[in-house]
């Protein structure tokens, strides 16, 4: 089942229109703007097909207008429908710039010395940013079979995802 959703400001005016299924319209993940903090500021209309939902999305975006085109109140960057249909010139420029890459270093090769410095910078955590010591890293790796990552995270005061990266040697790989 597909639906069209409108996210509303506190004053009741819409600020985003989208097409979704399952929980898409109820969470911020995958969106450029944040979902309203209460479900009473989300309006949902079910449709029998994806095509109908896309058409409704396009209708609402045209009806309410887009901020980036100075035609209305919506934060949408496209006219709706599939993919990036009719993005604004500003959005086109942002997308183009993302694909071009860094023009300053484009075509240049790093020296072996520079490559080693870059590699070391990625391996060794900066001492002022590290919450853990090498001794704690060794202890975490020894305790990984005795308790879960969440427990280790609580014990050492870091997020469980950090513990996972330590165990998989994605970080602190130089510590045996």
Buried (B, 14 or more C-beta within 10 A) or exposed (E): EBBBBBBBEEEEEBBBBBBBEEEBBBEEEEBEBEBBEEEEBBBEBEBEEEEBBBBBBBEBBBEBBBBBBEEBEBBBBBBBBEEEEBBBEEBEEEEEEEEEEEEEEEEEEEEEEEEEEEEEEEEEBEEEEBEBEEEBBEBBBEBBEEEEBEEBBBBBEBEEEBBBBBBEEEBBBEBE
